[in-house]
């Protein structure tokens, strides 16, 4: 849409140039009318592509110059009418150029934002991959730990099974007790008679243990 309007503006400029370059004998009135028509077409193009919203002051000034040109022509002032029409066309060109400049800046900004968005998305993807790799490493370590625990448990069950199949050891104990005979000794003197008590019997115990598998 913008390109079509821009082409129309160029055509209007060409028409304006032809109007100015028309031989004098064609009459200033005709030249003024052609200049006014070209300016009006260019202003319409500028307003169609949005210059009225983006550059309202320039567009309004172009409209005012066009109105003045029409008034001058109606009053018979052909030369001022031509000058005002040319000025209106120039203002319309300015509005169109400013609009194009702003649209180019907007497109550039959008492209930069898109590039930044792509870079951010790539960074996020890389971070997600790193997190996934760390999670896989933790899962692998957990599996290895579980396998080790299962192996230890299996070894313990195997040892318990072997112990259950082994018969218990038989213990035979022989106890030998020796008791010495009691001895008693009496001592006599001329003055008194004193009887010494018999020493306490001491028991000797011998224990012999024999283990039979």
C-alpha positions in Angstrom: 0.0 0.0 0.0 2.8 2.4 0.9 4.7 1.7 -2.3 1.7 2.3 -4.4 1.0 5.6 -2.7 4.7 6.6 -3.0 4.6 5.9 -6.8 1.4 8.0 -7.0 3.3 10.8 -5.2 6.2 10.5 -7.8 3.7 10.7 -10.6 2.2 13.8 -9.1 5.6 15.4 -8.8 6.2 14.6 -12.5 2.9 16.3 -13.4 3.9 19.3 -11.3 7.2 19.5 -13.1 5.5 19.3 -16.5 3.1 22.0 -15.4 5.9 24.4 -14.5 7.8 23.6 -17.7 4.8 24.3 -19.9 5.5 27.0 -22.5 4.3 30.4 -21.6 1.8 30.5 -24.4 -0.1 27.7 -22.7 -1.2 30.3 -20.2 -0.5 30.8 -16.6 -4.0 29.8 -15.7 -3.5 26.3 -17.1 -0.1 26.0 -15.4 -1.7 27.0 -12.1 -4.4 24.5 -12.4 -2.0 21.7 -13.2 0.2 22.7 -10.2 -2.8 22.8 -7.9 -4.0 19.3 -9.2 -0.5 17.8 -8.7 -0.2 19.3 -5.1 -3.6 18.0 -4.2 -2.8 14.5 -5.5 0.4 14.4 -3.5 -1.3 15.7 -0.3 -3.9 13.0 -0.7 -1.2 10.4 -1.1 0.5 11.6 2.1 -2.7 11.4 4.0 -3.6 8.0 2.6 -0.3 6.4 3.8 -0.7 7.9 7.3 1.3 11.1 7.2 -1.6 13.0 8.6 -1.3 11.0 11.8 2.5 10.9 12.0 3.2 14.4 10.8 0.0 16.3 11.4 1.5 19.8 11.4 3.3 19.4 8.0 0.2 17.9 6.4 -2.0 20.6 7.8 0.5 23.3 6.4 0.4 21.6 3.0 -3.4 21.7 3.0 -3.3 25.4 3.9 -0.9 26.1 1.1 -3.1 24.3 -1.3 -6.1 26.2 -0.2 -4.2 29.5 -0.7 -3.2 28.4 -4.2 -6.8 27.8 -5.1 -7.9 31.1 -3.7 -5.2 32.9 -5.6 -6.2 31.2 -8.8 -9.8 32.1 -8.2 -8.8 35.7 -7.6 -6.8 35.8 -10.8 -3.4 35.7 -9.1 -1.9 33.0 -11.2 1.7 33.4 -10.3 1.1 33.3 -6.5 -1.3 30.4 -7.1 1.5 28.4 -8.9 4.0 29.3 -6.1 1.6 28.2 -3.3 0.8 25.0 -5.2 4.5 24.2 -5.5 5.0 24.9 -1.8 2.1 22.6 -0.9 3.7 19.8 -3.0 7.0 20.3 -1.2 5.3 20.1 2.2 3.6 16.9 1.1 6.9 15.5 0.1 8.3 16.4 3.5 5.5 14.6 5.2 5.9 11.5 3.1 9.7 11.5 3.7 9.3 11.8 7.4 6.7 9.0 7.5 9.1 6.8 5.5 11.9 7.6 7.8 9.9 6.7 10.9 8.7 3.5 9.3 12.2 2.5 8.5 13.3 3.2 12.1 10.3 1.1 13.4 11.3 -1.8 11.1 14.9 -1.6 12.2 13.8 -1.6 15.9 11.6 -4.6 15.3 14.4 -6.5 13.6 16.8 -5.7 16.5 14.2 -6.8 19.0 13.7 -10.0 17.0 17.4 -10.6 17.0 17.6 -10.1 20.7 14.6 -12.4 21.2 16.4 -15.1 19.2 19.6 -14.7 21.2 17.6 -14.9 24.5 15.8 -18.0 23.3 19.2 -19.6 22.4 20.6 -18.8 25.8 17.5 -20.3 27.5 17.8 -23.4 25.3 21.4 -23.8 26.2 20.6 -23.4 29.9 17.8 -26.0 29.7 20.2 -28.4 28.0 22.8 -27.9 30.8 20.1 -28.5 33.4 19.0 -31.7 31.6 22.6 -32.9 31.5 23.0 -32.3 35.2 19.7 -34.1 36.0 20.9 -37.1 33.9 24.1 -37.2 35.8 22.3 -37.2 39.1 20.0 -39.9 37.9 22.9 -42.1 36.8 24.6 -41.6 40.1 21.4 -42.6 41.9 21.2 -45.8 39.7 24.7 -46.7 40.5 24.1 -46.2 44.3 21.0 -48.3 44.1 22.8 -51.1 42.2 25.6 -51.1 44.9 23.1 -51.3 47.7 21.3 -54.2 45.9 24.7 -56.0 45.6 25.4 -55.5 49.3 22.0 -56.8 50.2 22.4 -59.9 48.0 25.8 -60.6 49.6 24.3 -60.3 53.0 21.5 -62.7 52.1 24.0 -65.2 50.6 26.1 -65.1 53.8 22.9 -65.7 55.9 21.9 -68.7 53.8 25.4 -70.2 54.2 25.3 -69.7 57.9 21.9 -71.4 58.1 23.1 -74.5 56.3 26.2 -74.9 58.6 25.5 -77.2 61.6 26.1 -75.7 65.0 29.4 -76.6 66.9 29.2 -79.3 69.7 30.9 -78.3 73.0 31.9 -81.0 75.5 33.1 -79.9 78.9 34.8 -82.1 81.5 35.2 -80.7 85.0 37.6 -82.3 87.5 37.5 -81.2 91.1 40.3 -82.0 93.6 39.8 -81.6 97.3 42.8 -82.1 99.6 42.1 -83.9 102.9 41.6 -81.9 105.9 44.6 -81.5 108.2 44.5 -80.6 111.8 47.4 -79.9 114.0 47.5 -79.6 117.9 50.2 -77.8 119.8 50.7 -78.5 123.6 52.7 -76.4 126.1 53.2 -76.7 129.8 51.1 -73.7 130.6 48.2 -73.8 128.4 46.6 -75.9 125.7 45.9 -74.3 122.5 44.3 -76.0 119.5 45.0 -74.6 116.1 42.0 -74.8 113.7 42.3 -76.9 110.7 43.1 -75.0 107.6 40.3 -74.6 105.2 40.1 -77.1 102.5 41.1 -75.6 99.1 39.3 -76.9 96.1 41.1 -77.2 92.8 38.9 -77.3 89.7 40.2 -78.2 86.3 38.0 -77.6 83.3 38.6 -79.3 79.9 36.6 -78.1 76.9 36.4 -80.0 73.6 34.7 -78.6 70.5 33.4 -81.1 68.0 32.4 -79.8 64.5 
